[in-house]
Amino acid sequence: MPDSNGLLISDIDAIVGLDRDPVLRNLLITQSYHDLSIGMSWLLGPENANWCTFATWASRTAGGFVRDEEVPAHLRFVIEHDPSYVDAKARLGRLGFAFDRDCLLRLPGEIVGVVSAQITLGNLKVYAELGPLFALMIRAFRQNGADATDPLASVLATLTEGPTDEGGQTLLRQGVTNYFQAIHESDDRKKAELILLANGQVGLHEQIRLQPYIADSLAAPVASSVNDVTAALLRPLARPLRPRAEPLVDAILQPLIAVLARRWNEVATRELMTLKVPGATLHLGSPLPPLADGSLCPAVLQAIEAPDLQAMLKSYDCLSIDAGASTRNWVVLAERMKYILNLFRSRQTAHDFFQQPFSDQQRLAILEHRVPPGPLA
């Protein structure tokens, strides 16, 4: 349920535990990220987007893939109309195999199902760690009065020292510290730089956590899924004959596997390397589009002066924001981070990113734990 301010920042454990309905859980995660973003803006001011602001739209985009039936439908069409399908069906028929068309046409749904599961798990893993952290920051950093404890120390006490890839949270500790400093910074440029640095540190931690899920998402189990078809074809044969027939069936299906794998890579690249944000659909393999005034980032972040922020941007080759920068391989962490840091810097003062991700009617249904009808992304 929303907290006393009407924001969904205090029901995070219940959202994480909603295993029975991954679609509804994604909608709740997306709405919660938005509400956490608004909560952070109370502290940081509405001029600068925080990490949750961007996470709202990433989660909303991921939810679209989880719900999407267009991708398996497209792949089923490819299978049925490709010559390799017709040839495989004819050759298997001549050999006396009962070619199960429905079994083959279930493959796209199974492939997309595996990928959706990876996306869902990755989204959930990040939210389960970062949702409670941002909720804690909102509560702790709003403390005041004589009875208030040291708010920064109370948040840092919940985070473990150590590198992210070894289970540590040093990057989060750094991000929290920079958010806290930004709250108390009166200089607009210094505040913007502190927030960008914090967003980048939290983003890097998130992307390291997501690495195995992203790799598995873009390496869909096409061949292993087709192996299930092979097994189904061989099942009626006497057990001693199966080892002899299996190489022949595999050879017949190989051209179809190659077509399916190629088409999947095309679809996955297009669908998974896309981010839908207010007013635009960003294709991560294309250059980041400029702002309305033709610049690539707001004036307050044009020249970076903070040494720590300079070092982070330089380490990912984006100290000078590049109009032609794009991402060719989303699996590579360094390429992802270059695009993400450019995106964070470019859209940090984009106020439309704070808008509601769903309509008022959809939000009401989601808060009542119902999946709203109609388009959601």
ZATIZA-532658 format. One record per residue (C-alpha): residue number from 0; residue in three letters; chain; x, y, z. Coordinates in nm, 3 decimals. Layout:
ZATIZA-532658
(NUM, "ALA", "A", (X, Y, Z))
...
end
This chain:
ZATIZA-532658
(0, "MET", "A", (0.000, 0.000, 0.000))
(1, "PRO", "A", (0.112, 0.362, -0.055))
(2, "ASP", "A", (0.262, 0.547, 0.243))
(3, "SER", "A", (0.105, 0.849, 0.411))
(4, "ASN", "A", (0.218, 1.070, 0.122))
(5, "GLY", "A", (0.040, 0.852, -0.133))
(6, "LEU", "A", (0.364, 0.703, -0.267))
(7, "LEU", "A", (0.440, 0.336, -0.312))
(8, "ILE", "A", (0.762, 0.328, -0.109))
(9, "SER", "A", (0.671, 0.112, 0.189))
(10, "ASP", "A", (0.531, -0.209, 0.037))
(11, "ILE", "A", (0.851, -0.324, -0.129))
(12, "ASP", "A", (0.880, -0.664, 0.041))
(13, "ALA", "A", (0.527, -0.756, -0.066))
(14, "ILE", "A", (0.604, -0.655, -0.425))
(15, "VAL", "A", (0.923, -0.862, -0.432))
(16, "GLY", "A", (0.733, -1.164, -0.298))
(17, "LEU", "A", (0.462, -1.150, -0.567))
(18, "ASP", "A", (0.581, -1.464, -0.748))
(19, "ARG", "A", (0.238, -1.569, -0.867))
(20, "ASP", "A", (0.205, -1.284, -1.118))
(21, "PRO", "A", (0.528, -1.151, -1.276))
(22, "VAL", "A", (0.336, -0.912, -1.502))
(23, "LEU", "A", (0.162, -0.744, -1.207))
(24, "ARG", "A", (0.488, -0.742, -1.012))
(25, "ASN", "A", (0.665, -0.559, -1.296))
(26, "LEU", "A", (0.386, -0.299, -1.302))
(27, "LEU", "A", (0.417, -0.249, -0.926))
(28, "ILE", "A", (0.797, -0.224, -0.951))
(29, "THR", "A", (0.764, 0.038, -1.225))
(30, "GLN", "A", (0.512, 0.239, -1.022))
(31, "SER", "A", (0.725, 0.205, -0.708))
(32, "TYR", "A", (1.035, 0.333, -0.892))
(33, "HIS", "A", (0.836, 0.638, -1.001))
(34, "ASP", "A", (0.720, 0.703, -0.645))
(35, "LEU", "A", (1.072, 0.656, -0.508))
(36, "SER", "A", (1.190, 0.901, -0.773))
(37, "ILE", "A", (0.937, 1.157, -0.651))
(38, "GLY", "A", (1.040, 1.091, -0.291))
(39, "MET", "A", (1.405, 1.153, -0.379))
(40, "SER", "A", (1.309, 1.474, -0.560))
(41, "TRP", "A", (1.170, 1.608, -0.230))
(42, "LEU", "A", (1.523, 1.582, -0.097))
(43, "LEU", "A", (1.731, 1.671, -0.402))
(44, "GLY", "A", (1.493, 1.918, -0.563))
(45, "PRO", "A", (1.292, 1.873, -0.883))
(46, "GLU", "A", (1.567, 2.012, -1.109))
(47, "ASN", "A", (1.770, 1.689, -1.133))
(48, "ALA", "A", (1.663, 1.334, -1.214))
(49, "ASN", "A", (1.784, 1.064, -0.976))
(50, "TRP", "A", (1.859, 0.698, -1.051))
(51, "CYS", "A", (1.499, 0.592, -0.975))
(52, "THR", "A", (1.373, 0.839, -1.237))
(53, "PHE", "A", (1.557, 0.649, -1.509))
(54, "ALA", "A", (1.480, 0.309, -1.353))
(55, "THR", "A", (1.108, 0.384, -1.391))
(56, "TRP", "A", (1.132, 0.389, -1.769))
(57, "ALA", "A", (1.374, 0.098, -1.792))
(58, "SER", "A", (1.134, -0.115, -1.584))
(59, "ARG", "A", (0.836, -0.003, -1.793))
(60, "THR", "A", (1.021, -0.098, -2.112))
(61, "ALA", "A", (1.118, -0.437, -1.968))
(62, "GLY", "A", (0.756, -0.499, -1.874))
(63, "GLY", "A", (0.653, -0.445, -2.234))
(64, "PHE", "A", (0.879, -0.732, -2.341))
(65, "VAL", "A", (0.753, -0.957, -2.061))
(66, "ARG", "A", (0.394, -0.905, -2.181))
(67, "ASP", "A", (0.465, -0.896, -2.555))
(68, "GLU", "A", (0.306, -1.161, -2.779))
(69, "GLU", "A", (0.425, -0.992, -3.100))
(70, "VAL", "A", (0.776, -1.137, -3.077))
(71, "PRO", "A", (0.677, -1.507, -3.068))
(72, "ALA", "A", (0.408, -1.438, -3.329))
(73, "HIS", "A", (0.672, -1.286, -3.557))
(74, "LEU", "A", (0.904, -1.582, -3.508))
(75, "ARG", "A", (0.622, -1.831, -3.575))
(76, "PHE", "A", (0.551, -1.652, -3.903))
(77, "VAL", "A", (0.921, -1.678, -3.994))
(78, "ILE", "A", (0.926, -2.051, -3.922))
(79, "GLU", "A", (0.616, -2.129, -4.128))
(80, "HIS", "A", (0.720, -1.924, -4.430))
(81, "ASP", "A", (1.092, -2.000, -4.447))
(82, "PRO", "A", (1.204, -2.257, -4.710))
(83, "SER", "A", (1.408, -2.438, -4.445))
(84, "TYR", "A", (1.085, -2.520, -4.259))
(85, "VAL", "A", (0.917, -2.658, -4.572))
(86, "ASP", "A", (1.228, -2.859, -4.659))
(87, "ALA", "A", (1.269, -3.001, -4.307))
(88, "LYS", "A", (0.902, -3.099, -4.295))
(89, "ALA", "A", (0.924, -3.278, -4.632))
(90, "ARG", "A", (1.249, -3.462, -4.557))
(91, "LEU", "A", (1.136, -3.576, -4.214))
(92, "GLY", "A", (0.805, -3.691, -4.364))
(93, "ARG", "A", (0.985, -3.904, -4.624))
(94, "LEU", "A", (1.179, -4.070, -4.344))
(95, "GLY", "A", (0.856, -4.159, -4.167))
(96, "PHE", "A", (0.883, -3.912, -3.879))
(97, "ALA", "A", (0.557, -3.768, -3.753))
(98, "PHE", "A", (0.645, -3.402, -3.793))
(99, "ASP", "A", (0.477, -3.217, -3.509))
(100, "ARG", "A", (0.408, -2.873, -3.653))
(101, "ASP", "A", (0.255, -2.747, -3.329))
(102, "CYS", "A", (0.560, -2.858, -3.133))
(103, "LEU", "A", (0.784, -2.655, -3.362))
(104, "LEU", "A", (0.557, -2.353, -3.355))
(105, "ARG", "A", (0.566, -2.353, -2.977))
(106, "LEU", "A", (0.939, -2.285, -2.993))
(107, "PRO", "A", (0.921, -1.904, -3.027))
(108, "GLY", "A", (0.698, -1.879, -2.723))
(109, "GLU", "A", (0.933, -2.101, -2.525))
(110, "ILE", "A", (1.240, -1.902, -2.631))
(111, "VAL", "A", (1.077, -1.569, -2.547))
(112, "GLY", "A", (0.953, -1.720, -2.221))
(113, "VAL", "A", (1.308, -1.805, -2.116))
(114, "VAL", "A", (1.428, -1.456, -2.207))
(115, "SER", "A", (1.134, -1.291, -2.030))
(116, "ALA", "A", (1.220, -1.494, -1.722))
(117, "GLN", "A", (1.579, -1.363, -1.733))
(118, "ILE", "A", (1.459, -1.004, -1.773))
(119, "THR", "A", (1.210, -1.050, -1.490))
(120, "LEU", "A", (1.470, -1.202, -1.258))
(121, "GLY", "A", (1.720, -0.926, -1.332))
(122, "ASN", "A", (1.463, -0.652, -1.278))
(123, "LEU", "A", (1.352, -0.817, -0.953))
(124, "LYS", "A", (1.707, -0.865, -0.822))
(125, "VAL", "A", (1.791, -0.498, -0.871))
(126, "TYR", "A", (1.462, -0.374, -0.724))
(127, "ALA", "A", (1.490, -0.604, -0.421))
(128, "GLU", "A", (1.825, -0.446, -0.337))
(129, "LEU", "A", (1.780, -0.084, -0.446))
(130, "GLY", "A", (1.410, -0.027, -0.373))
(131, "PRO", "A", (1.455, -0.065, 0.005))
(132, "LEU", "A", (1.774, 0.143, -0.008))
(133, "PHE", "A", (1.604, 0.441, -0.172))
(134, "ALA", "A", (1.304, 0.406, 0.061))
(135, "LEU", "A", (1.543, 0.413, 0.358))
(136, "MET", "A", (1.721, 0.721, 0.220))
(137, "ILE", "A", (1.390, 0.904, 0.179))
(138, "ARG", "A", (1.290, 0.829, 0.538))
(139, "ALA", "A", (1.633, 0.888, 0.696))
(140, "PHE", "A", (1.732, 1.201, 0.505))
(141, "ARG", "A", (1.401, 1.373, 0.585))
(142, "GLN", "A", (1.474, 1.350, 0.958))
(143, "ASN", "A", (1.512, 1.672, 1.150))
(144, "GLY", "A", (1.491, 1.796, 1.505))
(145, "ALA", "A", (1.687, 1.726, 1.818))
(146, "ASP", "A", (1.597, 1.357, 1.827))
(147, "ALA", "A", (1.720, 1.286, 1.472))
(148, "THR", "A", (2.006, 1.039, 1.442))
(149, "ASP", "A", (2.296, 1.080, 1.198))
(150, "PRO", "A", (2.098, 1.006, 0.878))
(151, "LEU", "A", (2.393, 0.927, 0.654))
(152, "ALA", "A", (2.552, 0.690, 0.906))
(153, "SER", "A", (2.221, 0.510, 0.958))
(154, "VAL", "A", (2.189, 0.436, 0.585))
(155, "LEU", "A", (2.554, 0.344, 0.533))
(156, "ALA", "A", (2.532, 0.099, 0.823))
(157, "THR", "A", (2.299, -0.117, 0.610))
(158, "LEU", "A", (2.550, -0.148, 0.325))
(159, "THR", "A", (2.847, -0.384, 0.304))
(160, "GLU", "A", (3.195, -0.279, 0.198))
(161, "GLY", "A", (3.340, -0.458, -0.102))
(162, "PRO", "A", (3.326, -0.477, -0.483))
(163, "THR", "A", (2.989, -0.538, -0.645))
(164, "ASP", "A", (3.098, -0.850, -0.833))
(165, "GLU", "A", (3.191, -1.009, -0.501))
(166, "GLY", "A", (2.862, -0.922, -0.334))
(167, "GLY", "A", (2.981, -0.593, -0.185))
(168, "GLN", "A", (2.809, -0.254, -0.191))
(169, "THR", "A", (3.091, -0.001, -0.189))
(170, "LEU", "A", (2.955, 0.165, -0.503))
(171, "LEU", "A", (2.619, 0.206, -0.331))
(172, "ARG", "A", (2.786, 0.351, -0.023))
(173, "GLN", "A", (2.957, 0.607, -0.246))
(174, "GLY", "A", (2.632, 0.686, -0.427))
(175, "VAL", "A", (2.440, 0.733, -0.102))
(176, "THR", "A", (2.711, 0.965, 0.030))
(177, "ASN", "A", (2.700, 1.177, -0.285))
(178, "TYR", "A", (2.320, 1.201, -0.277))
(179, "PHE", "A", (2.343, 1.316, 0.086))
(180, "GLN", "A", (2.604, 1.577, 0.000))
(181, "ALA", "A", (2.391, 1.696, -0.293))
(182, "ILE", "A", (2.097, 1.758, -0.059))
(183, "HIS", "A", (2.307, 2.007, 0.137))
(184, "GLU", "A", (2.483, 2.165, -0.165))
(185, "SER", "A", (2.357, 2.513, -0.259))
(186, "ASP", "A", (2.566, 2.559, -0.575))
(187, "ASP", "A", (2.358, 2.438, -0.872))
(188, "ARG", "A", (2.654, 2.308, -1.073))
(189, "LYS", "A", (2.813, 2.124, -0.782))
(190, "LYS", "A", (2.474, 1.975, -0.688))
(191, "ALA", "A", (2.413, 1.855, -1.044))
(192, "GLU", "A", (2.759, 1.695, -1.058))
(193, "LEU", "A", (2.709, 1.519, -0.725))
(194, "ILE", "A", (2.375, 1.379, -0.841))
(195, "LEU", "A", (2.518, 1.265, -1.175))
(196, "LEU", "A", (2.806, 1.094, -0.994))
(197, "ALA", "A", (2.563, 0.923, -0.752))
(198, "ASN", "A", (2.340, 0.815, -1.042))
(199, "GLY", "A", (2.644, 0.672, -1.220))
(200, "GLN", "A", (2.768, 0.484, -0.913))
(201, "VAL", "A", (2.428, 0.329, -0.846))
(202, "GLY", "A", (2.393, 0.256, -1.220))
(203, "LEU", "A", (2.729, 0.083, -1.236))
(204, "HIS", "A", (2.642, -0.131, -0.933))
(205, "GLU", "A", (2.309, -0.220, -1.098))
(206, "GLN", "A", (2.468, -0.311, -1.433))
(207, "ILE", "A", (2.728, -0.536, -1.270))
(208, "ARG", "A", (2.447, -0.713, -1.084))
(209, "LEU", "A", (2.252, -0.748, -1.413))
(210, "GLN", "A", (2.545, -0.878, -1.619))
(211, "PRO", "A", (2.456, -1.251, -1.610))
(212, "TYR", "A", (2.088, -1.182, -1.684))
(213, "ILE", "A", (2.171, -0.957, -1.980))
(214, "ALA", "A", (2.415, -1.212, -2.121))
(215, "ASP", "A", (2.156, -1.489, -2.093))
(216, "SER", "A", (1.884, -1.269, -2.246))
(217, "LEU", "A", (2.086, -1.198, -2.560))
(218, "ALA", "A", (2.202, -1.560, -2.593))
(219, "ALA", "A", (1.858, -1.716, -2.622))
(220, "PRO", "A", (1.849, -2.096, -2.603))
(221, "VAL", "A", (1.744, -2.147, -2.965))
(222, "ALA", "A", (1.951, -2.459, -3.022))
(223, "SER", "A", (1.857, -2.616, -2.687))
(224, "SER", "A", (1.491, -2.545, -2.755))
(225, "VAL", "A", (1.516, -2.717, -3.093))
(226, "ASN", "A", (1.674, -3.013, -2.914))
(227, "ASP", "A", (1.337, -3.062, -2.747))
(228, "VAL", "A", (1.179, -3.097, -3.092))
(229, "THR", "A", (1.442, -3.355, -3.187))
(230, "ALA", "A", (1.374, -3.552, -2.871))
(231, "ALA", "A", (0.999, -3.548, -2.944))
(232, "LEU", "A", (1.059, -3.677, -3.297))
(233, "LEU", "A", (1.282, -3.959, -3.175))
(234, "ARG", "A", (1.059, -4.065, -2.887))
(235, "PRO", "A", (0.841, -4.309, -3.090))
(236, "LEU", "A", (1.151, -4.496, -3.209))
(237, "ALA", "A", (1.281, -4.801, -3.026))
(238, "ARG", "A", (1.544, -4.690, -2.775))
(239, "PRO", "A", (1.837, -4.865, -2.955))
(240, "LEU", "A", (1.756, -4.680, -3.280))
(241, "ARG", "A", (1.754, -4.330, -3.133))
(242, "PRO", "A", (2.134, -4.272, -3.119))
(243, "ARG", "A", (2.160, -4.367, -3.488))
(244, "ALA", "A", (1.867, -4.148, -3.598))
(245, "GLU", "A", (1.953, -3.842, -3.390))
(246, "PRO", "A", (2.242, -3.711, -3.610))
(247, "LEU", "A", (2.022, -3.742, -3.919))
(248, "VAL", "A", (1.735, -3.548, -3.761))
(249, "ASP", "A", (1.978, -3.284, -3.632))
(250, "ALA", "A", (2.125, -3.241, -3.981))
(251, "ILE", "A", (1.779, -3.193, -4.132))
(252, "LEU", "A", (1.681, -2.935, -3.868))
(253, "GLN", "A", (2.014, -2.747, -3.875))
(254, "PRO", "A", (1.922, -2.500, -4.154))
(255, "LEU", "A", (1.599, -2.415, -3.970))
(256, "ILE", "A", (1.790, -2.368, -3.643))
(257, "ALA", "A", (2.028, -2.128, -3.819))
(258, "VAL", "A", (1.739, -1.922, -3.960))
(259, "LEU", "A", (1.564, -1.912, -3.624))
(260, "ALA", "A", (1.883, -1.812, -3.441))
(261, "ARG", "A", (1.958, -1.535, -3.691))
(262, "ARG", "A", (1.605, -1.397, -3.676))
(263, "TRP", "A", (1.606, -1.419, -3.297))
(264, "ASN", "A", (1.928, -1.217, -3.281))
(265, "GLU", "A", (1.771, -0.950, -3.502))
(266, "VAL", "A", (1.455, -0.935, -3.290))
(267, "ALA", "A", (1.641, -0.949, -2.957))
(268, "THR", "A", (1.877, -0.671, -3.059))
(269, "ARG", "A", (1.586, -0.453, -3.168))
(270, "GLU", "A", (1.361, -0.528, -2.869))
(271, "LEU", "A", (1.613, -0.558, -2.585))
(272, "MET", "A", (1.831, -0.265, -2.696))
(273, "THR", "A", (1.539, -0.021, -2.691))
(274, "LEU", "A", (1.440, 0.215, -2.411))
(275, "LYS", "A", (1.103, 0.391, -2.421))
(276, "VAL", "A", (1.118, 0.723, -2.239))
(277, "PRO", "A", (0.878, 1.020, -2.233))
(278, "GLY", "A", (0.852, 1.159, -2.584))
(279, "ALA", "A", (1.098, 0.921, -2.747))
(280, "THR", "A", (1.206, 0.565, -2.809))
(281, "LEU", "A", (1.582, 0.538, -2.771))
(282, "HIS", "A", (1.758, 0.274, -2.980))
(283, "LEU", "A", (2.071, 0.186, -2.788))
(284, "GLY", "A", (2.254, 0.090, -3.106))
(285, "SER", "A", (2.202, 0.443, -3.240))
(286, "PRO", "A", (2.345, 0.776, -3.126))
(287, "LEU", "A", (2.168, 0.947, -2.837))
(288, "PRO", "A", (1.940, 1.215, -2.987))
(289, "PRO", "A", (2.008, 1.578, -2.888))
(290, "LEU", "A", (1.789, 1.787, -2.661))
(291, "ALA", "A", (1.531, 2.029, -2.798))
(292, "ASP", "A", (1.789, 2.312, -2.813))
(293, "GLY", "A", (2.028, 2.097, -3.016))
(294, "SER", "A", (2.273, 2.036, -2.731))
(295, "LEU", "A", (2.355, 1.692, -2.592))
(296, "CYS", "A", (2.337, 1.784, -2.225))
(297, "PRO", "A", (2.216, 2.069, -2.003))
(298, "ALA", "A", (2.442, 2.371, -1.957))
(299, "VAL", "A", (2.499, 2.288, -1.588))
(300, "LEU", "A", (2.672, 1.963, -1.693))
(301, "GLN", "A", (2.853, 2.081, -2.006))
(302, "ALA", "A", (3.192, 2.125, -1.835))
(303, "ILE", "A", (3.262, 1.870, -1.562))
(304, "GLU", "A", (3.477, 1.998, -1.276))
(305, "ALA", "A", (3.438, 1.745, -0.992))
(306, "PRO", "A", (3.746, 1.516, -0.998))
(307, "ASP", "A", (3.558, 1.197, -0.900))
(308, "LEU", "A", (3.297, 1.253, -1.171))
(309, "GLN", "A", (3.566, 1.333, -1.425))
(310, "ALA", "A", (3.741, 1.006, -1.339))
(311, "MET", "A", (3.423, 0.799, -1.378))
(312, "LEU", "A", (3.329, 0.955, -1.711))
(313, "LYS", "A", (3.685, 0.926, -1.839))
(314, "SER", "A", (3.703, 0.557, -1.743))
(315, "TYR", "A", (3.413, 0.490, -1.981))
(316, "ASP", "A", (3.539, 0.727, -2.253))
(317, "CYS", "A", (3.254, 0.974, -2.212))
(318, "LEU", "A", (3.409, 1.276, -2.040))
(319, "SER", "A", (3.332, 1.461, -2.363))
(320, "ILE", "A", (2.976, 1.367, -2.451))
(321, "ASP", "A", (2.975, 1.234, -2.808))
(322, "ALA", "A", (2.691, 1.292, -3.056))
(323, "GLY", "A", (2.785, 0.973, -3.238))
(324, "ALA", "A", (2.817, 0.750, -2.932))
(325, "SER", "A", (2.609, 0.433, -2.949))
(326, "THR", "A", (2.622, 0.077, -2.822))
(327, "ARG", "A", (2.704, -0.208, -3.057))
(328, "ASN", "A", (2.710, -0.489, -2.803))
(329, "TRP", "A", (2.482, -0.450, -2.503))
(330, "VAL", "A", (2.642, -0.755, -2.337))
(331, "VAL", "A", (2.970, -0.567, -2.288))
(332, "LEU", "A", (2.952, -0.380, -1.955))
(333, "ALA", "A", (3.184, -0.097, -2.064))
(334, "GLU", "A", (2.975, -0.025, -2.375))
(335, "ARG", "A", (2.654, -0.025, -2.172))
(336, "MET", "A", (2.799, 0.210, -1.914))
(337, "LYS", "A", (2.920, 0.457, -2.176))
(338, "TYR", "A", (2.567, 0.483, -2.314))
(339, "ILE", "A", (2.405, 0.490, -1.968))
(340, "LEU", "A", (2.633, 0.765, -1.838))
(341, "ASN", "A", (2.572, 0.970, -2.152))
(342, "LEU", "A", (2.197, 0.917, -2.106))
(343, "PHE", "A", (2.207, 1.016, -1.738))
(344, "ARG", "A", (2.406, 1.330, -1.818))
(345, "SER", "A", (2.199, 1.425, -2.121))
(346, "ARG", "A", (1.856, 1.385, -1.957))
(347, "GLN", "A", (1.936, 1.483, -1.598))
(348, "THR", "A", (1.722, 1.798, -1.617))
(349, "ALA", "A", (1.450, 1.648, -1.842))
(350, "HIS", "A", (1.147, 1.724, -1.626))
(351, "ASP", "A", (0.914, 1.502, -1.832))
(352, "PHE", "A", (1.103, 1.200, -1.698))
(353, "PHE", "A", (0.925, 1.263, -1.365))
(354, "GLN", "A", (0.582, 1.213, -1.521))
(355, "GLN", "A", (0.360, 0.921, -1.422))
(356, "PRO", "A", (0.444, 0.601, -1.614))
(357, "PHE", "A", (0.074, 0.501, -1.622))
(358, "SER", "A", (-0.259, 0.678, -1.649))
(359, "ASP", "A", (-0.454, 0.759, -1.331))
(360, "GLN", "A", (-0.694, 0.471, -1.397))
(361, "GLN", "A", (-0.407, 0.229, -1.460))
(362, "ARG", "A", (-0.225, 0.342, -1.146))
(363, "LEU", "A", (-0.539, 0.286, -0.939))
(364, "ALA", "A", (-0.577, -0.068, -1.075))
(365, "ILE", "A", (-0.208, -0.145, -1.019))
(366, "LEU", "A", (-0.224, -0.026, -0.659))
(367, "GLU", "A", (-0.525, -0.257, -0.614))
(368, "HIS", "A", (-0.305, -0.542, -0.749))
(369, "ARG", "A", (-0.495, -0.570, -1.076))
(370, "VAL", "A", (-0.341, -0.571, -1.426))
(371, "PRO", "A", (-0.517, -0.289, -1.613))
(372, "PRO", "A", (-0.667, -0.358, -1.958))
(373, "GLY", "A", (-0.529, -0.188, -2.265))
(374, "PRO", "A", (-0.178, -0.079, -2.366))
(375, "LEU", "A", (0.070, -0.033, -2.082))
(376, "ALA", "A", (0.389, 0.060, -2.265))
end
